Amino acid sequence: ISADGCQEIAKLLQKGDSTLTKLDLYDNNIHDEGVGILADSLRNNTSLATLHLTNNMVTIEGAKSFLQLVNDVSSIKATQESNRTLRSIRLEDWRIAQNVKEQIQ
């Protein structure tokens, strides 16, 4: 799914009447740009609880988009306004695992 495709999905996630609770985008060739678009669209989403993005082209930079989404520590207000609905984000991928290992060492 290209960045344009992620933008279309984002439009649906941003709708106030969205009732989608799980979104499985497994193995869709989504890159960091698309992941960033999806993360931004979830800032005010109050229905999506599970997002599955395993086996995409997401690096540690893309994964950071979701860290800020669920726990934005840039300010007290940002922390309070972080997404509290999203409970599970699956990003397992050897690229992320390798990058995390490198950053820890």
C-alpha positions in Angstrom: 0.0 0.0 0.0 1.5 3.3 -1.1 1.5 6.5 1.0 -1.5 7.6 -1.1 -3.3 4.4 -0.1 -2.5 5.0 3.5 -3.9 8.5 3.2 -7.2 7.0 2.0 -7.2 4.6 5.0 -6.4 7.5 7.3 -9.4 9.5 6.1 -11.6 6.6 7.2 -9.9 6.3 10.6 -10.3 10.1 11.2 -14.1 10.0 10.8 -15.9 10.7 14.0 -18.3 7.9 13.4 -15.6 5.2 12.8 -16.5 1.9 14.6 -13.5 -0.1 13.4 -11.8 -1.8 16.3 -9.2 -3.9 14.5 -7.2 -3.2 11.3 -4.9 -5.9 9.8 -2.5 -4.5 7.3 -0.1 -7.5 7.4 2.4 -7.8 4.5 1.3 -4.8 2.4 4.7 -3.2 1.6 3.9 -0.2 3.8 6.9 2.1 4.3 7.7 4.6 7.1 5.9 7.4 5.3 2.6 5.4 5.2 3.0 4.4 8.8 3.5 8.1 9.8 0.3 8.9 8.0 -1.6 6.2 9.8 -0.2 7.2 13.2 -1.2 10.8 12.6 -4.8 9.8 11.7 -5.2 7.9 15.0 -4.5 10.9 17.2 -8.2 11.5 17.8 -9.5 8.0 16.9 -11.5 6.5 19.7 -12.5 3.1 18.3 -9.4 1.3 16.9 -7.9 -0.9 19.6 -5.7 -3.2 17.4 -3.4 -2.4 14.5 -1.4 -5.2 12.8 1.5 -4.0 10.6 3.8 -7.0 10.7 5.9 -7.8 7.5 5.9 -4.3 6.1 8.8 -2.1 5.3 8.8 -0.3 8.6 12.1 0.8 10.2 12.7 2.0 13.7 11.8 5.6 12.5 8.3 4.4 11.5 7.9 2.6 14.7 8.6 5.8 16.6 5.5 7.4 15.0 3.4 5.0 17.1 5.4 5.6 20.3 4.7 9.3 20.1 1.0 8.5 19.3 0.4 6.5 22.5 2.7 8.3 24.8 3.7 11.8 23.6 6.0 13.1 26.3 6.8 16.5 24.6 4.6 18.2 27.2 2.2 17.4 30.0 -0.7 18.4 27.8 0.5 16.2 25.0 0.9 13.2 27.3 -2.7 13.7 28.5 -3.9 13.9 24.9 -2.1 10.8 23.7 -4.3 8.1 22.2 -5.7 5.9 25.0 -7.8 3.6 22.8 -5.1 1.8 20.8 -4.0 -1.2 22.9 -2.1 -3.3 20.5 0.3 -2.4 17.7 2.0 -5.3 16.0 5.2 -4.3 14.1 7.3 -7.4 14.4 9.8 -7.5 11.7 13.5 -8.4 11.5 14.4 -4.8 10.4 13.0 -3.3 13.6 14.3 -6.0 15.8 17.8 -5.5 14.3 17.6 -1.7 14.7 16.5 -2.0 18.3 19.3 -4.4 19.1 21.8 -1.9 17.6 20.4 1.0 19.6 20.6 -1.0 22.9 24.2 -2.0 22.4 
